[in-house]
Every structure is written in C-alpha cells, then in structure tokens.
C-alpha cells in the first residue's frame, strides 16, 4: 500500500454478506467525505474474501489490511471500524454480526509480494470516492491459507482453485515463490501445498 489508482477489475456483491461488507465501511464516509483526510484503502482477506469469490461460506470476522493515506490516523480509523458491530440478516433470515478483526495482519501466513497487483475493487455504494475497498485475488487468498491449513482452509483453497479464471500452474508458481519468503516453516508449508495440488488433480481426474 498505497494501491496505485488504475483500472482494477471489479466485483459486485450479490449476497447478504457481500452487501453487509460494503455497508460495513460506510462508517468512514464522514471521515473522508471532505477529502481533507486523504484516502482510505482496505484489502479484505480470509473468510469474507472467500465468500466474495465463491459464495461458498460466510464469516463473522472482517480480516483486512487497512491503510490511511493522508491526515487520518490509522489507529483512529481502526477504532472507528471497531467501535460498533454491524448486524445484518442473511438469506435464511438469521441475524449475523460482522466485526473487524483488529489482530489480523498479512504476515500471519504466506503471501506473495505482488499480491496488490491482483486485488479486485469491491463495488460499493459509498458516495465518497476516496474510500476504496478491495478484495485480495483468489490465488492470493488461497496462498495465504496454506499456513494455518485447517480443514476449513483446505476446503476454501479447493473452492478458490475451482474458479474458472484461476490457473493451477500460476497458483503453484506464485505459492512456491511466496513460501520461499517464509522463515522457518517452509518444509511444512511446502507439504501443505503438495496436499492441495494432489487433491486438486485427483478431483480433476
């Protein structure tokens, strides 16, 4: 960050969680509406990103890389986002709560250094152009899940790899590069990658 201003691909949410994620960041409109505070940018990862890409699952936590470029202090922005929970109703009529996970950071799992080049702009209803919400690319979300690698992570990775625009060879190449940056856990994560690739090719066969 900062993400350069250019024509990134966009995605428009069409689920209750997707719309809630858009509305979640509307609390920042008063801060950035005048333009005096600069630009707010966020990249959403983990469960919410998986849902936006695949609609396969939901998540109560907003795991995101947050940055404020200008005169708004990042800690103040996070405090405002963390101030109130956002309640929405899902497709089954059940009330759900969306909250910012303030402990999230992108060093918690492997991540390719060029991940910002593959972000997708989330179409928002915000009237403030300098509140920019992005979702990490499907391949980068999958790579980031190779670290913890629980059962849900394994399912999420396979769901992301099945997307029609995801190339398995590109995923493997970028994943190996990302793992090479990791200190101390490369052997374990490479083993996780092998499991993912074996499962993918078995399902394709």
N, C-alpha and C positions, 0 to 999 in steps of 0.2 A: 504494500500500500504506500502511497495513494495509487488507485487504479486510474490509468490514463483514460481520458474521455475519448471514446471511439464507439463504433457501431458493433457492440456485442450482440450476440443472439439473445433473444428474449423468450420468456416463457410466462404464460398467463395462467395463474392457478384457477382450477375449476372444482375444488373440493372445499369443504368447510374448514379444514385445517389450513389449506392454502390461503383462503381469504382471511382467516384469522391471523396468519403470519404477516400478511400485508398490513392489516389494521394494527397489529402489534407495534409497528414502528411509527404509526401516526402520532404517537405521543410526542415525537420530536419536532413536529411541524412548528409549534410556537417558538422553539429554539432557533430554527434555521430559516424561518419564513422570510425574514428581512434580508437575508444574505450577509448580514454583518458578522455572523459567526463562522462563515466559511462553508465547508462541505462535510456532510456525514456520509460515511460509507460503511457497509457491513457485508460480510460474506458468510452465508449460512452453510453449516456443515451437518454431519451426523444424521440423526433421525428425521428432522424436518427436511433436510436436503434429499434424503432417500425418498421421502413421501412426495416431494415436488416432482422428482424424476420418474417415479414408478407408481405412485399412489398405492403402494403395497402395504404401507403401515403408517401409523401416526406416532407422534412423540410429544410429550408434555414439556420437554425442555427445548429451549432455543439455544443451540450451541453455535456460536458465531464469533468471527473475528471482527472486532469493532474498531473503527478509527475515525477520529475527528480531525479534519484538516482546516485549521483556521484558529479562531479565538474561543471556541467551545472546548472546555477541558474534558478529556476523555473520561476521567473518573466521574465528572458531573453527568455526562451523557449516560454512562452505565448505571449510575444511581437513579436517574430518571426512568430508564427502562426497567430497572429492578424494583421500582417503587411500588407498583401495583401489579397484581396478577391479571391476566387477560382471560376472561371467561367467554367461551363460545359453545355453541350447540352443534354436535356432529350430525352426520347423516341419519343416525339412528335416534336422534332426539335426546341424546345424553349430554349433559353439561361437562365440558372439559376445561382444563386450566392450562394456559400457556405461560411459561415463565422463562426468563433469561437465566442461563447457567453461567454465572459470573466467573466460575473457576475454569471455564473452557479456554484452552489455547492450542494453537496449531502444532505445538511441539509434543503433544500427547501421543501422537502416532506418526508413522512415516508419511511424508508429504513431499511431492516433487517441487523443486524450487520454482518451476514455471507455472504453478497452478493458477496464478492470477490471469494468465493468458487464456485460460479455458473457462472462466466464470461465465455465468448466464445471468442476464439482467432480469430481475423479477418485475413483472408489470405491476405497478402499484396504482392505487387511486389517489396518491398524495398530490396535493396541489403545489407542493414545494419541490422544485426540480433538483435542488441540491441535497435532498435526502435520497441516497442511492442504495438500493437493496439488491444484492447479488446472491446467487446460489452457486456453490462450488460445482465444477463439472462432474459428470457421473464417474468418469475414470478416477478423478482425484478423490472423490468421496470413497470409492471402492478401495483405493490405495490406503487411505487413512485408516480404514477398518482392519487392515492386516496386522496392526499392532496388538490390540486387545483380543480380537479373534474369538469371541464367544459364539455360541450357537446362533444368536440373532445376527451378529456381524457376518457370519458365513452365509446366512440366508440373504441378507441385504446385498452382499457382494455379488452373489449369483443373480439376483434380480436386476442389479445395475448392469451386469455384463450381458444380460439377455436383451437389453435395449437395442433397437435396430441400428442406431448410429454409433454404437460402441464397437470398436475394433479390438479383438482379443490380443492381437500382436502388439498393438500400440499400448494396451494396458500392461502387458508383460514387460515391454521395454521400459516404460516410464516407472513401473513398480520397481524394477531392478535398480534403476538409477536412484530412485527415492530411498530404497533400502541401503544403498551404498553410503548415504549421508548419516545413517543411524549409528550411534556409538554403542557398542556392547551387546546389541541384540540381533545382529544381522543374521546369524545362523538360524535362530528361532523364527524370525520373520520370513526368511527365505523358505523355510519349511512350510510356513503358512501359505506362502504363495504357491508352492508346489501342490498343496492340497486343493487350493482354489482352481488351479489350472487342470488338475486331474479330474475334479468334479465337473468342471465346465465341459471338457472334452468327452467325458462319459455321457453327459446329458445330451451333447450334440450327436454322439454316435448312436 
